[in-house]
């Protein structure tokens, strides 16, 4: 797993293709990212499916309940099949935009 800390967020990129293995590894170190906005970058994994994304719902909920953003970057064919609770975008730039909007919403009290 590769991490890239930026000023407003941290990008986590899996180095293994297995989403299940990545999730286990991420769960083991998840507490290290408390208070950070996270982007999970699966843009290099063309085999990711909606079912794989659903595995991240618990981490997403936990992270957002702490007042931080959680965005997944991947190319998914049927974006309508992704749960509304999970922010999914096709590019890092769009993930950055979502984080910026969520930061503003939190500052305004939404």
Secondary structure, DSSP 8 states (H G I E B T S, - for coil): -EEEE-SS-EEEE-SSS-HHHHHHHHHHHGGGGTTS-EEEE-TT-TT--HHHHHTTHHHHHHHHHTT--EEEE---S-GGGS-TTSEEESSHHHHHHHHHHHHHHHHHT-
